Structure formats: C-alpha cells, structure tokens
C-alpha cells in the first residue's frame, strides 16, 4: 500500500508539473516570436500565465526522483521566467543594464523564489546550472533579455524536449550571422564564447567545439575575434 500511495503521489506531481510548465509554454508562444523577439508591452498587459507559473516555481522543490534533463529544464525555465518578470517589473526600459535595485544589478538581486528559497539569477546560472550539469549548451537556453544574447526560445523546456532543443539552438546560434560571423580563416564570435570559454573547451579547443555546429568549415589555424555585445532589449 505504501508503494502504491507513493506511486500515485509521484504520478500526480508529474502531471501537475507538466500542466504548470504548459503555462509558461503558452505565455512564450503568445509573446515571443520564433526569432526570440519579445513583446514585453503585450506581456505586461496580460501576465497571468507567467504569474501563475512563477507561483508554481515559488512552491516547487527539485525532487530526488527527477532526471538530470527534468531538473535542467526546470532551472532554465525558472531563470528565463524570472528574467522576463524582472523586465516587466521595470518596463518600459531600453536595457536590462538599466535595472538597479538597492545598488545591485539584475543578476545580483535576490528575488527569484524557487521551492521556498530565494536566489539571484547568477546563482541559478552559475551555482546550479553550470556547476551541476557541465553542459555549455546551457548558454543558449538561458536568456539575458538582450539582442546579442542567444535568442529566447519561445517554448518551455521539458524533460522530453530539452536535449533536442538545446542542440538545435546551439546550431542556430553558432550560424546566426547577426551574432557570430564564421569564416574558415577567422571568426568573429559572440562575447558568450569569451566570457564562458572555460565551459566550451573542457573537451578540446573553442574551434573544435564550434566545428561541431558550424556550417562553415573551420581548422586549427582559424583566428578568433569577438564582437561587441548589444545589450538593447530583445523586443
């Protein structure tokens, strides 16, 4: 009986988790284009799905029974939902860099409540996602609400879709001519690859990592430069 009761609870929690994630998915479908452009004005006028999803995050703790993909999806969704909420709280504005709360920027302000605990965006990204999962594709999953950031994915991540979508998003990002200029002799890359280079070179060089996704052939002699980062809002 105890086993059956536990199984029922687990199934019930899983169904509820999927239903709540669908709220965030619906919100993104309504206010984010396929190219990652957000309608913050529209979202601010009708934030109900986002508000309800954040209410779910506030009371939901990561479960030991979750797979790595489920937990990774949960935290990336949490990061993106709270980033959007932060923008909406201060909208209209030109850039996330304009946000200052008690002298702290958007990434160092403790406001993201998950499972009853309060986090900064930096804690979610660096102390949880990067530290635990050792997956450089996280950088195309999380979104900093800025033009030069990898475009915001306009669907919620789930245990079932995260692997496929992160792989696809990294391919699109590397070959996005507005954010990375690829040439066999030299490349001009997003600052993402400079700021978090350590994540991309754990199994080789930065060029060898890019080779997995680049539609332009690269070689060991390919020179690397970095583009200026455009912090204008992704709207």
Residue, then its C-alpha position, 0 to 999 in steps of 0.5 A: x500500500x505504501x508503494x502504491x500511495x507513493x506511486x500515485x503521489x509521484x504520478x500526480x506531481x508529474x502531471x501537475x508539473x507538466x500542466x504548470x510548465x504548459x503555462x509558461x509554454x503558452x505565455x512564450x508562444x503568445x509573446x515571443x516570436x520564433x526569432x526570440x523577439x519579445x513583446x514585453x508591452x503585450x506581456x505586461x498587459x496580460x501576465x497571468x500565465x507567467x504569474x501563475x507559473x512563477x507561483x508554481x516555481x515559488x512552491x516547487x522543490x527539485x525532487x530526488x526522483x527527477x532526471x538530470x534533463x527534468x531538473x535542467x529544464x526546470x532551472x532554465x525555465x525558472x531563470x528565463x521566467x524570472x528574467x522576463x518578470x524582472x523586465x516587466x517589473x521595470x518596463x518600459x526600459x531600453x536595457x536590462x543594464x538599466x535595472x538597479x535595485x538597492x545598488x545591485x544589478x539584475x543578476x545580483x538581486x535576490x528575488x527569484x523564489x524557487x521551492x521556498x528559497x530565494x536566489x539571484x539569477x547568477x546563482x541559478x546560472x552559475x551555482x546550479x546550472x553550470x556547476x551541476x550539469x557541465x553542459x555549455x549548451x546551457x548558454x543558449x537556453x538561458x536568456x539575458x533579455x538582450x539582442x546579442x544574447x542567444x535568442x529566447x526560445x519561445x517554448x518551455x523546456x521539458x524533460x522530453x524536449x530539452x536535449x533536442x532543443x538545446x542542440x538545435x539552438x546551439x546550431x542556430x546560434x553558432x550560424x546566426x550571422x547577426x551574432x557570430x560571423x564564421x569564416x574558415x580563416x577567422x571568426x568573429x564570435x559572440x562575447x558568450x564564447x569569451x566570457x564562458x570559454x572555460x565551459x566550451x573547451x573542457x573537451x578540446x579547443x573553442x574551434x573544435x567545439x564550434x566545428x561541431x555546429x558550424x556550417x562553415x568549415x573551420x581548422x586549427x589555424x582559424x583566428x578568433x575575434x569577438x564582437x561587441x555585445x548589444x545589450x538593447x532589449x530583445x523586443 
